[in-house]
Amino acid sequence: MRAIMVMFDTLCRRFLPPYGNSWVIAPNFTRLAARSVQFDQCYVGSMPCMPARREIHTGRYNFLHRSWGPLEPFDDSMPELLRNAGIHTHKVTDHQHYWEDGGATYHGRYSSFEFVRGQEGDPYVGWAGPVDTPPLLVPVPRERPAGGRHSRRQDCINRQHQRREEDQPQHITFTKGLEFIRQNRGFDDWFCQIETFDPHEPFFTQSHYQDLYPHAWEGPQFDWPVYERVTEGGEATLHIQRMYAALVSMCDHHLGRVLDLMDELDLWKDTMLIVNTDHGFLMGEHDWWAKCRMPFYQEIAHIPMWIWDPRCSAHGERRGALVQTIDLAPTLLEFFGQPIPPDMMGMPLRHVIESDARVRVAALYGIHGGHVNVTDGRYVYMRGPAGAENGPLSNYTLMPTHMRDRFSPSELAGWERHPGFAFTKGCAVMRVPGRTGSWIEELDTRLFDLDDDYSQQCPLSDPRIERMMIDHLMDGMRRGEAPPEQFTRLGLGT
């Protein structure tokens, strides 16, 4: 048996024709839906990028115990478990967070891996001269925008080396992934993960994709919205949506290369195909750009996913069971006939694919220090902190790193030894005071009925439904071994 995972970052379901979009040009996603099972109730778990990837490895929530960070020494890693069982696991990716401090333990879990440089502000081109010396494709911003002046300066420099589509990291990543598949087509027992940072911002792609979406835009170069409230106006919102759509069309093109190779090599008969993402993105909806700063509305939390399982051959069908990112690890382990560790909270999706069997009543999702959200597929309950200080909150870790750097000595000055949890396998951990305060906005508690209000414009007031959703929330937190302080932070008893 073989398996391929094609993972996009920030792939929004509302921009995809199989999920009802009528104007984005993405025929290969439509082709994929005809060859696989499409999941209509797939939700994020832990946000954003690396917390989601920790879940793909471990099959359990990250956000209840820590913020962005690497795999921990006690974590069960799905690709490592497969590797140890004699199944070759290969990753090819241009996701630049994997070579930062906060993602540095993931790639080593695979049998082999390839990195492709150049996405976002990846510092892969050294340029010590003045920013206006090279012939720049776009001007380097001189002010410090949200997201960091250095990363945007570096991104502008990187683009000088990506003047053709063949030079862009996504193209190279898919090419290398297809090379692995082709050269190993005669062998059994392998898993290939082709993972691209696109269509994550910045929404940079070639003109032949942008030309698919003509629109009036007379403002400055703008394809990287900041993680803030929208202040630029409606024309900017339309422009960003068109720039994003162009990048989705590029992703669609390269997805088509994978489908073409599966057709050519007749891989459908014995190879699982998973196409997934980590989260969505706000492009003006709810008057916000991006993610993380605001509540995780449906545009962020409700994500696309497709799976082809050659054992049952279900295709062109939709599934309504409630599934999550944490289900991917047990699904792949089960497919290869490997035992699922008891610490994994996710469920193998074989029976969902076959018959839409239910695997959970409700699903938790969130970010460390933000809402703890729960949905049963109809209602969404966003539980905010009970106090304005948004605490207590701690990181429980043996790997104290942030996205791009290590915890500072001042952050570590107040750490305490904690005996750990069942999933830490007897390891005590560091309990480090977490980041609280106002970096996340709109943390009031909210309840929505998605059947009547999918766009989440009108919060619902119904004590009976709220009590039901609180029960789901607390049950999920208990099963996830949430530390007692999370219950305290949310004003809940344990």
DRENBA-613181 format. One line per 8 residues: number of its first residue (from 1); their letters; for each residue z, y, x of C-alpha. Coordinates in nm, 4 decimals, decimal comma. Layout:
! residues N
NUM) a) Z/Y/X  ...
This chain:
! residues 494
1) mraimvmf) 0,0000/0,0000/0,0000  -0,0674/0,3562/0,1074  0,0340/0,6973/-0,0235  -0,0929/1,0525/0,0163  0,1026/1,3627/-0,0787  -0,0865/1,6919/-0,1007  0,1737/1,9660/-0,1197  0,0986/2,3316/-0,1855
9) dtlcrrfl) 0,3566/2,6078/-0,1572  0,3955/2,8507/-0,4512  0,1395/2,6829/-0,6778  0,1838/2,8444/-1,0207  0,1021/2,6228/-1,3177  -0,0115/2,9167/-1,5345  -0,3016/2,9742/-1,2907  -0,4334/2,6183/-1,3236
17) ppygnswv) -0,6997/2,5094/-1,5747  -0,5337/2,1714/-1,6515  -0,2291/2,3668/-1,7708  -0,4321/2,5951/-1,9950  -0,5647/2,8715/-1,7695  -0,9112/2,9817/-1,8805  -1,0194/3,2206/-1,6034  -0,9163/3,0773/-1,2649
25) iapnftrl) -1,1983/2,8780/-1,1049  -1,0419/2,5494/-0,9955  -1,2620/2,2551/-1,0983  -1,0987/2,0109/-0,8585  -0,7575/2,0529/-1,0199  -0,9302/1,9633/-1,3478  -1,0906/1,6671/-1,1728  -0,7482/1,5653/-1,0384
33) aarsvqfd) -0,5964/1,5752/-1,3878  -0,8682/1,3380/-1,5084  -0,7873/1,0924/-1,2274  -0,4069/1,0993/-1,2528  -0,1068/1,1547/-1,4776  -0,0132/1,5179/-1,5344  0,3533/1,6114/-1,5785  0,4212/1,8755/-1,8409
41) qcyvgsmp) 0,7977/1,9011/-1,7887  0,8379/1,9205/-1,4132  1,1042/2,1566/-1,2789  1,2232/2,2797/-0,9445  1,5605/2,1752/-0,8132  1,6807/2,3830/-0,5186  1,5141/2,7077/-0,4219  1,3264/2,8232/-0,2232
49) cmparrei) 1,1074/2,6560/0,0437  1,3324/2,4529/0,2744  1,5988/2,3706/0,0133  1,3153/2,2189/-0,1912  1,1967/2,0209/0,1083  1,5435/1,8896/0,1745  1,5298/1,7522/-0,1788  1,1941/1,5861/-0,1111
57) htgrynfl) 1,3574/1,4033/0,1785  1,6983/1,3277/0,0265  1,6426/1,3018/-0,3486  1,9459/1,5176/-0,4241  2,0243/1,8825/-0,4945  2,0761/2,1170/-0,2007  2,1751/2,4445/-0,3684  2,5223/2,3468/-0,4881
65) hrswgple) 2,6518/2,3044/-0,1323  2,4517/2,5218/0,1011  2,1811/2,7829/0,1388  1,8570/2,7501/0,3362  1,8947/2,5055/0,6219  1,7799/2,1919/0,8023  1,8396/1,8293/0,7236  2,1990/1,7332/0,7938
73) pfddsmpe) 2,3031/1,4389/1,0159  2,4277/1,2467/0,7117  2,1153/1,3018/0,4981  1,8981/1,0144/0,3820  1,5405/1,1084/0,4717  1,2673/0,9364/0,2744  1,0007/0,9488/0,5501  1,2551/0,8286/0,8042
81) llrnagih) 1,3590/0,5393/0,5789  0,9948/0,4431/0,5397  0,9383/0,4740/0,9153  1,2367/0,2514/0,9862  1,0944/-0,0073/0,7450  0,7681/-0,0275/0,9398  0,5651/0,2124/0,7246  0,3906/0,4778/0,9323
89) thkvtdhq) 0,4682/0,8271/0,8054  0,2517/1,1192/0,9133  0,2831/1,4891/0,8360  0,0263/1,7577/0,9005  0,1317/2,1053/0,7975  0,0822/2,4755/0,8517  0,4148/2,5596/0,6847  0,5584/2,7888/0,9501
97) hywedgga) 0,9214/2,7535/0,8424  0,9264/2,4045/0,9941  0,9356/2,5515/1,3462  1,2166/2,7952/1,2785  1,5876/2,7223/1,3211  1,6364/2,6576/0,9500  1,3687/2,3882/0,9276  1,3720/2,2328/1,2698
105) tyhgryss) 1,5037/1,8859/1,1815  1,2395/1,7844/0,9253  0,9302/1,6949/1,1257  1,1145/1,4524/1,3551  1,1821/1,2202/1,0631  0,8126/1,1219/1,0519  0,6439/0,8658/1,2751  0,3945/1,1326/1,3829
113) fefvrgqe) 0,3212/1,4931/1,2947  0,0838/1,7806/1,3612  0,1576/2,1533/1,3348  -0,1089/2,4107/1,2566  -0,0153/2,7660/1,3475  -0,0890/3,1040/1,1970  0,0456/3,1346/0,8428  0,2308/3,4463/0,7227
121) gdpyvgwa) 0,4093/3,6114/1,0175  0,4136/3,3023/1,2389  0,4539/3,4360/1,5952  0,1820/3,2222/1,7483  -0,0289/3,5023/1,8980  0,1346/3,7080/2,1681  0,0396/4,0735/2,1568  0,2567/4,3130/2,3569
129) gpvdtppl) 0,0257/4,6137/2,3325  0,0213/4,8948/2,0797  -0,0502/4,7783/1,7273  -0,3640/4,9920/1,6966  -0,5285/4,8666/2,0168  -0,7087/4,5534/1,8877  -0,9824/4,5885/1,6228  -0,7667/4,5048/1,3243
137) lvpvprer) -0,8923/4,3533/1,0005  -0,6154/4,5382/0,8169  -0,3877/4,8196/0,9337  -0,0468/4,7264/1,0651  0,2272/4,8795/0,8493  0,4405/5,1204/1,0473  0,7237/5,1447/0,7955  0,9708/4,8616/0,7502
145) paggrhsr) 0,8840/4,6927/0,4181  1,0966/4,4270/0,2523  1,0411/4,1028/0,4376  1,0602/4,2593/0,7819  0,8307/4,4875/0,9796  0,7890/4,2373/1,2590  0,6565/3,9546/1,0401  0,4025/4,1853/0,8740
153) rqdcinrq) 0,2907/4,3271/1,2067  0,2534/3,9735/1,3396  0,0577/3,8679/1,0316  -0,1898/4,1506/1,0850  -0,2365/4,0386/1,4457  -0,2748/3,6735/1,3394  -0,5591/3,7594/1,1044  -0,7740/3,8756/1,3951
161) hqrreedq) -0,8017/3,5059/1,4829  -0,8876/3,3946/1,1278  -1,2151/3,5702/1,0558  -1,3809/3,2550/0,9176  -1,2458/3,0050/0,6660  -1,2704/2,7368/0,9355  -1,0184/2,9385/1,1382  -0,7608/2,9634/0,8615
169) pqhitftk) -0,4598/2,7328/0,8815  -0,5204/2,5717/0,5417  -0,8696/2,4584/0,6371  -0,7468/2,3145/0,9676  -0,4514/2,1409/0,8007  -0,6724/1,9602/0,5501  -0,9222/1,8700/0,8204  -0,6522/1,7101/1,0324
177) glefirqn) -0,5031/1,5306/0,7314  -0,8423/1,3899/0,6362  -0,8942/1,2758/0,9950  -0,5707/1,0753/0,9764  -0,6770/0,9137/0,6489  -1,0239/0,8295/0,7737  -0,9112/0,6799/1,1039  -0,6414/0,4716/0,9301
185) rgfddwfc) -0,8444/0,3645/0,6264  -0,8540/0,0033/0,7478  -0,4766/-0,0278/0,7821  -0,1984/-0,0791/0,5326  0,1524/0,0652/0,4977  0,1205/0,4355/0,5706  0,2171/0,7616/0,4081  0,0316/1,0848/0,4836
193) qietfdph) 0,1732/1,4233/0,3805  -0,0811/1,7064/0,3882  0,1207/2,0200/0,3336  -0,0166/2,3723/0,3321  0,1693/2,7022/0,3043  -0,1015/2,8352/0,0704  -0,1112/2,9764/-0,1909  0,2165/3,1351/-0,0736
201) epfftqsh) 0,1956/3,5040/-0,0021  0,0340/3,6829/0,1731  -0,2644/3,6113/-0,0511  -0,5158/3,6235/0,2308  -0,8447/3,4410/0,2009  -1,2140/3,4896/0,2610  -1,4388/3,7280/0,0698  -1,6418/3,4524/-0,0976
209) yqdlypha) -1,3277/3,3462/-0,2851  -1,2232/3,7032/-0,3618  -1,5715/3,7751/-0,4979  -1,5065/3,5204/-0,7732  -1,2624/3,7681/-0,9269  -1,4214/4,1141/-0,9332  -1,1900/4,3954/-1,0371  -1,1349/4,7616/-0,9740
217) wegpqfdw) -0,8906/4,8353/-0,6950  -0,8974/5,1602/-0,5006  -0,5535/5,1363/-0,3429  -0,4672/5,0340/0,0145  -0,4906/4,6786/0,1412  -0,2353/4,4878/-0,0710  -0,1937/4,1109/-0,0764  0,1745/4,0687/0,0115
225) pvyervte) 0,4114/4,1948/-0,2605  0,7698/4,2542/-0,1623  1,0601/4,0708/-0,3258  1,1491/4,3647/-0,5453  1,0953/4,5139/-0,8886  0,7390/4,6140/-0,9682  0,6881/4,9871/-0,9134  0,3171/4,9964/-0,8303
233) ggeatlhi) 0,1777/4,9896/-1,1864  -0,0550/4,7696/-1,3886  -0,3614/4,7989/-1,1655  -0,1612/4,6627/-0,8731  -0,0380/4,3728/-1,0863  -0,3937/4,2857/-1,1874  -0,5064/4,3128/-0,8253  -0,2328/4,0803/-0,6972
241) qrmyaalv) -0,3090/3,8253/-0,9677  -0,6770/3,8282/-0,8668  -0,5920/3,7971/-0,4987  -0,3659/3,5026/-0,5785  -0,6353/3,3423/-0,7941  -0,8793/3,3675/-0,5027  -0,6361/3,1762/-0,2833  -0,5884/2,9148/-0,5578
249) smcdhhlg) -0,9658/2,8677/-0,5596  -0,9540/2,8081/-0,1851  -0,6767/2,5515/-0,2384  -0,8912/2,3901/-0,5068  -1,1805/2,3587/-0,2634  -0,9701/2,1750/-0,0077  -0,8083/1,9554/-0,2728  -1,1653/1,8561/-0,3589
257) rvldlmde) -1,2142/1,7366/-0,0003  -0,9234/1,4926/-0,0488  -1,0621/1,3672/-0,3791  -1,4070/1,3272/-0,2221  -1,2638/1,1177/0,0606  -1,0707/0,8980/-0,1821  -1,3970/0,8406/-0,3689  -1,5910/0,7711/-0,0495
265) ldlwkdtm) -1,3373/0,5247/0,0917  -1,2458/0,3734/-0,2472  -0,8786/0,4520/-0,1906  -0,7978/0,4717/-0,5607  -0,7480/0,0961/-0,5802  -0,4425/0,0822/-0,3537  -0,3341/0,4364/-0,2596  -0,0856/0,6531/-0,4464
273) livntdhg) -0,1753/1,0226/-0,4681  0,0860/1,2901/-0,5363  -0,0088/1,6573/-0,5713  0,2896/1,8871/-0,6016  0,4513/2,2176/-0,5136  0,7965/2,3603/-0,4519  0,8109/2,6571/-0,6916  0,6155/2,9315/-0,8662
281) flmgehdw) 0,6040/3,3084/-0,8281  0,6318/3,6201/-1,0417  0,3298/3,8487/-1,0314  0,4471/4,1302/-1,2518  0,6034/3,9203/-1,5256  0,9516/4,0390/-1,6205  0,8738/4,3479/-1,4065  0,9374/4,1561/-1,0825
289) wakcrmpf) 0,7450/4,0452/-0,7785  0,8073/3,7088/-0,6157  1,1219/3,4932/-0,6452  1,4887/3,4543/-0,5430  1,6061/3,8075/-0,6254  1,5897/3,7576/-1,0007  1,6588/3,4810/-1,2553  1,4367/3,1767/-1,2178
297) yqeiahip) 1,2146/3,2338/-1,5167  0,9641/2,9706/-1,6262  0,6960/3,1266/-1,4051  0,9076/3,0211/-1,1061  1,0938/2,7105/-1,2244  0,8379/2,5235/-1,4373  0,5945/2,3715/-1,1898  0,2823/2,1518/-1,1879
305) mwiwdprc) 0,2657/1,7948/-1,0615  0,0208/1,5045/-1,0764  0,0573/1,1408/-0,9653  -0,1944/0,8595/-0,9430  -0,0238/0,5191/-0,9189  -0,2771/0,2394/-0,8519  -0,0396/-0,0239/-0,9918  -0,0887/0,0927/-1,3515
313) sahgerrg) -0,4053/0,3036/-1,3224  -0,2955/0,5554/-1,5873  -0,5226/0,8583/-1,5673  -0,6300/1,1521/-1,7784  -0,2930/1,1390/-1,9539  0,0028/1,3745/-1,9831  0,3719/1,2976/-1,9621  0,6526/1,4874/-2,1334
321) alvqtidl) 0,9516/1,3319/-1,9568  1,1746/1,5769/-1,7708  1,1178/1,5281/-1,3962  1,2096/1,7181/-1,0788  1,1515/1,7522/-0,7070  1,4444/1,5169/-0,6416  1,2395/1,2335/-0,7977  0,9752/1,2289/-0,5241
329) aptlleff) 1,1799/1,0466/-0,2586  1,2845/0,7560/-0,4843  0,9311/0,7374/-0,6272  0,7801/0,6835/-0,2831  1,0531/0,4442/-0,1714  1,0043/0,2327/-0,4841  0,6252/0,2371/-0,4392  0,6632/0,0882/-0,0900
337) gqpippdm) 0,9211/-0,1667/-0,2083  1,2127/-0,0067/-0,0266  1,5704/0,0227/-0,1549  1,6821/0,3593/-0,2904  2,0031/0,4827/-0,1237  2,2947/0,5317/-0,3634  2,3277/0,8994/-0,2648  1,9867/0,9839/-0,4115
345) mgmplrhv) 2,0187/1,1488/-0,7519  1,6485/1,1399/-0,8333  1,4760/0,8606/-1,0183  1,1592/0,6650/-0,9370  0,8833/0,7756/-1,1728  0,6940/0,4471/-1,2094  0,7948/0,3969/-1,5721  0,7337/0,7614/-1,6555
353) iesdarvr) 0,3811/0,7211/-1,5212  0,3316/0,3982/-1,7145  0,4870/0,4859/-2,0499  0,6530/0,8297/-2,0392  0,9982/0,6722/-2,0148  1,2853/0,9204/-2,0065  1,4681/0,9456/-1,6735  1,7164/1,2263/-1,7544
361) vaalygih) 1,8535/1,4245/-2,0442  1,8827/1,7512/-1,8525  1,7918/1,8976/-1,5139  1,9792/2,1423/-1,2919  1,8089/2,4001/-1,0723  1,8980/2,7133/-0,8818  1,9603/2,8897/-0,5540  2,2801/2,9056/-0,3535
369) gghvnvtd) 2,4797/3,1975/-0,4881  2,2585/3,2543/-0,7924  2,2524/3,1190/-1,1436  2,3172/2,7515/-1,1935  2,0452/2,6714/-1,4451  2,0024/2,3722/-1,6717  1,7238/2,2685/-1,9073  1,6759/1,9809/-2,1475
377) gryvymrg) 1,3071/2,0637/-2,1816  1,3551/2,2857/-2,4849  1,6469/2,5101/-2,3981  1,7147/2,6845/-2,0686  2,0690/2,7950/-1,9895  2,1240/3,0287/-1,6960  2,4924/3,0382/-1,6097  2,5907/3,3404/-1,4045
385) pagaengp) 2,9113/3,4079/-1,2119  3,2266/3,4972/-1,4004  3,3129/3,7906/-1,1726  3,1231/4,0782/-1,0188  3,2055/3,9525/-0,6686  3,0046/3,6316/-0,7303  3,2570/3,4121/-0,5561  3,4070/3,2027/-0,4207
393) lsnytlmp) 3,1062/3,0596/-0,2403  3,0776/2,8513/0,0778  2,8212/2,6654/0,2856  2,9169/2,3034/0,3542  2,7270/2,2021/0,6636  2,7183/2,0562/1,0121  2,4017/2,2548/1,0875  2,4924/2,6231/1,0464
401) thmrdrfs) 2,1523/2,7932/1,0493  1,9689/3,0413/0,8303  1,5938/3,0617/0,7837  1,5067/3,2019/1,1246  1,8321/3,2092/1,3180  2,1721/3,0550/1,3656  2,4911/3,1589/1,1934  2,6415/3,4443/1,3906
409) pselagwe) 2,9832/3,4162/1,5577  3,1207/3,6589/1,2998  3,0016/3,4350/1,0164  3,1540/3,1294/1,1823  3,4847/3,2989/1,2583  3,6270/3,1983/0,9217  3,5032/2,8413/0,9002  3,7388/2,5626/0,7978
417) rhpgfaft) 3,7265/2,1873/0,8286  3,6433/2,0193/0,4979  3,6804/1,6414/0,4450  3,3286/1,6197/0,3036  3,1791/1,4510/0,0013  3,0670/1,0999/-0,0831  2,7113/1,1831/0,0281  2,8319/1,2984/0,3728
425) kgcavmrv) 2,9146/0,9330/0,4443  3,2609/0,9876/0,5858  3,1703/1,2970/0,7866  3,3916/1,5989/0,7617  3,1904/1,9210/0,7442  3,2256/2,2902/0,8172  3,3146/2,5068/0,5221  3,1677/2,8463/0,6045
433) pgrtgswi) 3,2139/3,1480/0,3761  2,8860/3,2078/0,1941  2,6839/3,5157/0,1156  2,8048/3,6808/-0,2040  2,7484/4,0193/-0,3572  2,4450/4,1827/-0,5115  2,1430/4,0481/-0,3197  2,0529/3,8525/-0,6365
441) eeldtrlf) 2,0143/4,0729/-0,9431  2,0422/4,0163/-1,3193  2,3099/3,7487/-1,2864  2,4285/3,7724/-1,6457  2,4414/3,4441/-1,8385  2,1379/3,3786/-2,0597  2,0180/3,1143/-2,3062  1,6557/3,0688/-2,4159
449) dldddysq) 1,4731/2,8508/-2,6689  1,1425/2,7708/-2,4977  0,9845/2,6374/-2,8168  1,0113/2,9798/-2,9784  1,0220/3,1994/-2,6687  0,8545/3,0351/-2,3680  0,8065/3,3726/-2,1971  1,1853/3,4254/-2,2138
457) qcplsdpr) 1,1826/3,7730/-2,3644  1,4591/3,7261/-2,6227  1,7874/3,5636/-2,5116  1,9363/3,3381/-2,7769  2,2905/3,3676/-2,9112  2,4054/3,0350/-3,0544  2,7538/2,9067/-2,9579  2,6726/2,5502/-3,0615
465) iermmidh) 2,3631/2,5268/-2,8424  2,5391/2,7055/-2,5580  2,8234/2,4524/-2,5726  2,5697/2,1668/-2,5559  2,4007/2,3220/-2,2537  2,7343/2,3870/-2,0809  2,8116/2,0170/-2,1224  2,4767/1,9294/-1,9629
473) lmdgmrrg) 2,5448/2,1782/-1,6844  2,8885/2,0467/-1,6026  2,7751/1,6858/-1,6173  2,4977/1,7595/-1,3676  2,7319/1,9480/-1,1386  2,9838/1,6620/-1,1420  2,7151/1,4050/-1,0640  2,5941/1,6289/-0,7850
481) eappeqft) 2,9470/1,6506/-0,6402  2,9487/2,0287/-0,6706  3,2521/2,1721/-0,4885  3,5300/2,2941/-0,7198  3,4669/2,6541/-0,6191  3,1258/2,6425/-0,7890  3,2996/2,5715/-1,1198  3,5406/2,8552/-1,0466
489) rlglgt) 3,2570/3,0920/-0,9572  3,0897/3,0200/-1,2918  3,4114/3,0458/-1,4922  3,4098/2,6757/-1,5837  3,6812/2,4136/-1,5662  3,6082/2,1040/-1,3605
